[in-house]
Structures are given as C-alpha cells and as structure tokens.
Amino acid sequence: MYGIFNYDIASPRMGVKVGEYILDLELVSLLGYFGDLNIDPAVFAQPVLNDFIALGKPVWQAVNQHIKALLSDEQAALADIHDQVFIHQSRATMHLPVRIGDYTDFYAGIHHAENVGRMFRPDAEPLLPNYRHLPVAYHGRASSIVVSETPVRRPQGQFMQNGQVTFGPSQALDFELELGLIIGKSNPLGKPIPIDEAEDYIFGITLFNDWSARDIQRWEYQPLGPFLGKNFSSSMSAWVVPLDELEPFRVEGPVQEPAPLPYLQSSKPGHFDIQLEAILQTKQGTEHRICQTNAKHLYWSFAQLIAHHTVGGCNLKIGDVLATGTISGTAPDSFGSLLELSWNGTQPLALADGSRRTFLEDGDSITLRGLAVDDEFGLRVELGDVSGKVLSALQRFS
Amino acid sequence: MYGIFNYDIASPRMGVKVGEYILDLELVSLLGYFGDLNIDPAVFAQPVLNDFIALGKPVWQAVNQHIKALLSDEQAALADIHDQVFIHQSRATMHLPVRIGDYTDFYAGIHHAENVGRMFRPDAEPLLPNYRHLPVAYHGRASSIVVSETPVRRPQGQFMQNGQVTFGPSQALDFELELGLIIGKSNPLGKPIPIDEAEDYIFGITLFNDWSARDIQRWEYQPLGPFLGKNFSSSMSAWVVPLDELEPFRVEGPVQEPAPLPYLQSSKPGHFDIQLEAILQTKQGTEHRICQTNAKHLYWSFAQLIAHHTVGGCNLKIGDVLATGTISGTAPDSFGSLLELSWNGTQPLALADGSRRTFLEDGDSITLRGLAVDDEFGLRVELGDVSGKVLSALQRFS
C-alpha cells in the first residue's frame, strides 16, 4: 500500500509499507531500480499521490508488480541498498496521501441505515422508500479531512437540550467506521461512468472515520442534510491499498430486491470480503474492541456508488474521496458507530475496564482496522489503520 | 471587478472589467504602472485569482485603489498604452475566476424557505424549528461549478412518476438565484472565525446559479439532503466584485426573532442592498424578466454564514465558495426559482411571447444580474452576470 511520508531532512515522498518499514520510492527510483518503467523519479517526490495516480492504471499495475518483484525473497534485489531505502516507521511522519478535490459520503451500509431508522422513526419502516433504489449520499467537507493520528477537537455547536436551544461542546461525539475510495481517473462533466467501467476509476481504498456530533447533526440536518455535525474533521488512513490487491476477496453482495435500474446493474460481483474492526482506547490506555464487521455487508457496491454518482453528469476528479457510510453488520457487536452500539445512548456500552460509553469522552482514541484473509491460498491484505484521539473542546466561544 | 481571461495567443491572466473592455493587469504590471506596490507581475498571470487573493486584504485594497486612480479621467494615466492594455470583451474568453476547494450552499433566503415549506408541508409551519436559530446549509459539489456561459446539460436520473421509480431526463429543471461569497482568507482547522472578523474572510461576491433538478432532488434527498439533484452543474459569474465596493450599500437585515445565539450576533449591519433579477431567454431568443428581488431579503447576513460555518472548527480556504441559497422576496414576481414562480408547476408562468413555463425547457437560457445603486450619491456597482443555456439530455443511458 502507498502513502506519503517524510523523515529526517527529506521532503515528502511516496512510499510503500513493508511491515514495520517504508520503502522510499523516490530513492528506489533515483537509484535506478525501476529499470525500464520509464517513470520520472519526480513523480515519487510529490507531497501527494495525485501525480502518480494521474499516470494511469497500466502504470499503477506495472509499478505494483515491479515493487513486488523487488521485494520478493528470491531476488533480494534491494539487499545492497537495504539500509538506505527502508525507513523504519518510527522515523517517518505520514501525510494525507492525496490532495482531495471533493469528498462524498454515501449511506451504503443497509444495517446502519436500518438501525438509524429504528431509532429515529420507531413507528415507521426502518428504511426510507428510496433506500433500495439508489445509493443515498451527501457531499461532505474536503478541507477538514485529516490523516490518521491527527487529534480531533470536540466541536462546539448548537443542539437541543431539555427542549432548549443550547450552545456548547457536543455531548454526543461519535465515530463512523467506513471505507474510502480514492478516485484514480477523472470523467468529463456531463459524461456518466457506465457501471462496468466504474472500478477502473478507483485507485485504491482506505479506512475512513467520519467523526460525527450527533446532537449538532440532529438539530441542524432538516431539510438539507448534515453540515456542522460532520465537517469539523474526518480522518483517513495514511495508506492506500490498490484495488487490484483486493481482487482475491471479491464476493457477491447481498441480493438487491427490487432489482436496481439498469444503470446500477453490474455484470460481476462488486463486493469485497474485508474484516473490519473498531478499537476504543481510553485515556487510561486500555484498549477495547467495540465493533467487528465486514465490508461485504454494504448494500451497494463500489461500482454502484460510482455509476450513481456520475449518472447525472457529475464529474469525479483524481484524488476525490467517496466514502461508503457506516458499515454495520446485523449482530449488536458489529455496529460501526456508538450511536448504534449504545442505541442512541440508551444502552451504554460496558467496557472491560469497568467504564461505560454512550458517546466518546475527551481523551478517547478510536482506531479502525481492516484485513482481508484467505487461509486456503495463504493470502492476507491489511488495510492501513486510521486512528484519532479526541481533544477537549475550545472554551473561547459561548 | 476581477476576473480571469485570455485572448489571442495570450495565456490566462487577471483583468478588471471596464465597461465593454477588460484591463489586462499582467500587462499593466509588466509595463510598470503598478509603481511602488511591489507585487510580482506573475501573480497577475495565473489561471485563477487564488494567488492574488492570498496576498491579503491590504494588498487587495491597495491594488483596487491604484486601479481606480489609473482609470480616473483626470489622470488618463493609461492613455499612451490604451490600445495595448484594454481588450474588448468580444476578443476575450473568460475562465472560472477561482480554484474552488469546497463549495457550501446555504438556505439563508427566508422567503424561499417559507415557500418551499408551504409547497411541501402544506399542513405544517412553513419554517422548520431550526430555521431562525441557525443558517441551514449543506455541502455542494465543487468540481461541477462552471463559469458563466458554459452550457448546462439537462441531467438524467431517478425520480418518481405516477408512483413509479422512473429513469430519464429531469422533467423539473430549475435555476436558483443566489449570491456566492469568494473566501479570501483561510482559518486553521479547529479555530472558529468570530463574527466581527467574518467579513475580513470575504474577498468578493459573484452571482451564482445553483441549477436544480427538482424531481431527482425530491426522490433522493431524504434523509441526507440534495445530491444528484444539484451536482450536475452550478454556474458562477466570471467576475468577482470586491466586498469593499459594496460598503456604501450596507443595510440592516430583517429583525431576527428570536435573537440568535451570541456567536451569531454582530455589532454592525451585515446586509447589502443589491437589486437582483433573473432573465429567461427562450430558444426563439425572446427575453423575459421573470424575477426581481434584492439581497437584503436574506435572513442571515454574510458574516453570520461564516461565523456559523466555522463555529465547530471547520476550516475555510482561499477560493472556497459560500452561496447564499435562493433569494426570494415576498411578492410573487420576486421569487428566485421556477419552483416558486410556478408554485411547483401548478401555476405555469405566462411569458410575454405567449409561451408558458413550469420548469426549464431545452434551449432556454437563464441570466442573473445584480446592481447596487445609490442615486443620491451617484453610486452604481454592477455585479458580473451569470448565464447558462440548457442543453438536451444525453440519450445514452436508460
């Protein structure tokens, strides 16, 4: 998986994560180890992946194969320069891997949508009538997306408390376990992307935490959707896994009934079997796995998200992020947000250290992890973690 | 007012609109007419205004004053180079004036919000409970914002027709008359902008048409807000008027009752008396003024929009666009959208050429105009028009 890092006095550059180390691709390239790939080494010395991504899918694939060959035990091609090009992660500072143009957040996790419906519209059908016809989504805020390990400040804002409009630090700060798709190819404005080409527009995937202030969101979101309840920060992994790496884990998604309109019908399975989990670390340092779920629980596939996003002509650009929305399973310990895990605060989550959580406390950290494994073939693809610690709210405003 | 243009073989550069002409600021600067302002001429030779804006408000003001002096009759300073530096608009191609990071669309027009409430929730209070407490907004799509005169293709999409989920060209394509604020200064993530500093973060304003497909929007927007109903295109004027130019037109806004929370209370009036109108030109070329309204009808001031947007810590960046939402007055001919003018299609608008409109037809053009005038002091500030013509939908998808 690819990321942007710097170390010592070196400027930001592109790297590949290899266990505890990062392979410095600018150095590898400058030292001539990319042979006849004919890529300008400058492309590996950028502060974001965008220029590399813009070289196109055949180049991503060639570079990916070449790096795998360099890393394979048999060749030990990099043995002579090992100490030079492998940087221990402890020496590195990670950066946001892409310059993000626009960020879209979907609502593709059907069990999450059902849970939210059950909580907020208890007397109605959990899913709204449009849910199974189109991937519901809203535009999010790109400027406030931060790289993993950036602390997240608890937002202040307006919410209703005891029937009064109140201003103060959010009392219902939450995480959302999501995947983010990094767009790898642009489509011109006005030209929809057909679903069977849609995956060619994905460079790779990351873990994504769409922090949410549920009280702010609840008060503000009618009729135009979430705004300040979401835009104070979203956290993205520093590492992007090429979609190709996940090919062995492709699976059928859930049966879609009613059948979606033709522009959302794909000729191949579009889901991926990726185990996901959320770890809550308290201020005291104890760690608690509070959620275990899987990307295959999403209702809509990645390809469907892209086909829908562009069917009216909207243009995607390289580096854009499409997040899936919260991924929950059906079991109570598979819910991807505290809103669901504590059932809107009514059923506090008991942690093993004896403490309880409805929503996040100052000093809590959330880490999301992802892993695809196929024991039969000995395959294992880890996603890059995303973590973030909650800082207490500013006190300047009232 | 400032814009980006090119002509003949010249690359895009910054210009000032002077009647039918554009003053080429790169040339003026290279020829030494910016005297001791000490600005790198390269800043005027960029394809967007962002680098100029980044120089900061004191520089905007100095350049603005200097250009006014150069243009004043008394000095005729540019007489010797007049033919060189004044380019007739007919020779120029205009470009999107800023590189937009994020685009936010507010709902600050209270009469618009009331009209929408009356149409869609006829048995309830027209305004939702949050409306007078906070400026409702949603994040929009930045990638599909186009400069004035770019044609706009009618989107295809899903909507309900006779109780059936249908796919096809939108049957309810609309315009929205809005103002766009161009952000002139960035705030760090996590640092709210106090309301009395908020106007310092505005570089200037433009006319903005947030094209909307009402049928697509209506089917998709619950529960997360508008998405494909809005993101197929928004049109922005090629010209940005510095906020300072509007200072003589500052007025008190409507009484805000209940009083907003302290972070939304300003020490000075924050509204501007700007006459606005929308012209519909049919395919046959006849022009019809279908709306006359005024920016002073907005409920929330520009400063309130910025203070609210950032109160939870969201960071604004230079070049971001904050649009006001549709600006309607109270009179039926002051409504800033066809949704309101035709009362959701139930009262077709009769045009002077005998034709009628519920929503836009292929070949229709919409032009938005703005003008601030003070006859007593002989002041007159025109905003840059924004116009766009509707193209028929693609026929490839079904």
Chai-1 contact restraints between the chains, C-beta under 6 A:
chainA,res_idxA,chainB,res_idxB,connection_type,confidence,min_distance_angstrom,max_distance_angstrom,comment,restraint_id
A,G101,B,S143,contact,1.0,0.0,6.0,A-B,restraint_1
A,D102,B,R141,contact,1.0,0.0,6.0,A-B,restraint_2
A,D102,B,A142,contact,1.0,0.0,6.0,A-B,restraint_3
A,D102,B,S143,contact,1.0,0.0,6.0,A-B,restraint_4
A,L128,B,Q222,contact,1.0,0.0,6.0,A-B,restraint_5
A,N130,B,W219,contact,1.0,0.0,6.0,A-B,restraint_6
A,H133,B,V165,contact,1.0,0.0,6.0,A-B,restraint_7
A,L134,B,Q158,contact,1.0,0.0,6.0,A-B,restraint_8
A,V136,B,L224,contact,1.0,0.0,6.0,A-B,restraint_9
A,A137,B,F227,contact,1.0,0.0,6.0,A-B,restraint_10
A,Y138,B,L224,contact,1.0,0.0,6.0,A-B,restraint_11
A,Y138,B,G225,contact,1.0,0.0,6.0,A-B,restraint_12
A,H139,B,H139,contact,1.0,0.0,6.0,A-B,restraint_13
A,H139,B,G140,contact,1.0,0.0,6.0,A-B,restraint_14
A,H139,B,R141,contact,1.0,0.0,6.0,A-B,restraint_15
A,G140,B,H139,contact,1.0,0.0,6.0,A-B,restraint_16
A,R141,B,D102,contact,1.0,0.0,6.0,A-B,restraint_17
A,R141,B,H139,contact,1.0,0.0,6.0,A-B,restraint_18
A,A142,B,D102,contact,1.0,0.0,6.0,A-B,restraint_19
A,S143,B,G101,contact,1.0,0.0,6.0,A-B,restraint_20
A,S143,B,D102,contact,1.0,0.0,6.0,A-B,restraint_21
A,S143,B,N315,contact,1.0,0.0,6.0,A-B,restraint_22
A,S143,B,K317,contact,1.0,0.0,6.0,A-B,restraint_23
A,S144,B,L189,contact,1.0,0.0,6.0,A-B,restraint_24
A,S144,B,C314,contact,1.0,0.0,6.0,A-B,restraint_25
A,S144,B,N315,contact,1.0,0.0,6.0,A-B,restraint_26
A,R153,B,G190,contact,1.0,0.0,6.0,A-B,restraint_27
A,R153,B,G313,contact,1.0,0.0,6.0,A-B,restraint_28
A,P155,B,G312,contact,1.0,0.0,6.0,A-B,restraint_29
A,P155,B,G313,contact,1.0,0.0,6.0,A-B,restraint_30
A,G157,B,G312,contact,1.0,0.0,6.0,A-B,restraint_31
A,Q158,B,L134,contact,1.0,0.0,6.0,A-B,restraint_32
A,V165,B,H133,contact,1.0,0.0,6.0,A-B,restraint_33
A,F167,B,L261,contact,1.0,0.0,6.0,A-B,restraint_34
A,L189,B,S144,contact,1.0,0.0,6.0,A-B,restraint_35
A,G190,B,R153,contact,1.0,0.0,6.0,A-B,restraint_36
A,P192,B,F397,contact,1.0,0.0,6.0,A-B,restraint_37
A,W219,B,N130,contact,1.0,0.0,6.0,A-B,restraint_38
A,Q222,B,L128,contact,1.0,0.0,6.0,A-B,restraint_39
A,L224,B,V136,contact,1.0,0.0,6.0,A-B,restraint_40
A,L224,B,Y138,contact,1.0,0.0,6.0,A-B,restraint_41
A,L224,B,G225,contact,1.0,0.0,6.0,A-B,restraint_42
A,G225,B,Y138,contact,1.0,0.0,6.0,A-B,restraint_43
A,G225,B,L224,contact,1.0,0.0,6.0,A-B,restraint_44
A,G225,B,G225,contact,1.0,0.0,6.0,A-B,restraint_45
A,F227,B,A137,contact,1.0,0.0,6.0,A-B,restraint_46
A,L228,B,G312,contact,1.0,0.0,6.0,A-B,restraint_47
A,N231,B,C314,contact,1.0,0.0,6.0,A-B,restraint_48
A,F232,B,G312,contact,1.0,0.0,6.0,A-B,restraint_49
A,F232,B,G313,contact,1.0,0.0,6.0,A-B,restraint_50
A,F232,B,C314,contact,1.0,0.0,6.0,A-B,restraint_51
A,L261,B,F167,contact,1.0,0.0,6.0,A-B,restraint_52
A,Y263,B,F397,contact,1.0,0.0,6.0,A-B,restraint_53
A,G312,B,P155,contact,1.0,0.0,6.0,A-B,restraint_54
A,G312,B,G157,contact,1.0,0.0,6.0,A-B,restraint_55
A,G312,B,L228,contact,1.0,0.0,6.0,A-B,restraint_56
A,G312,B,F232,contact,1.0,0.0,6.0,A-B,restraint_57
A,G313,B,R153,contact,1.0,0.0,6.0,A-B,restraint_58
A,G313,B,P155,contact,1.0,0.0,6.0,A-B,restraint_59
A,G313,B,F232,contact,1.0,0.0,6.0,A-B,restraint_60
A,C314,B,S144,contact,1.0,0.0,6.0,A-B,restraint_61
A,C314,B,N231,contact,1.0,0.0,6.0,A-B,restraint_62
A,C314,B,F232,contact,1.0,0.0,6.0,A-B,restraint_63
A,N315,B,S143,contact,1.0,0.0,6.0,A-B,restraint_64
A,N315,B,S144,contact,1.0,0.0,6.0,A-B,restraint_65
A,K317,B,S143,contact,1.0,0.0,6.0,A-B,restraint_66
A,F397,B,P192,contact,1.0,0.0,6.0,A-B,restraint_67
A,F397,B,Y263,contact,1.0,0.0,6.0,A-B,restraint_68
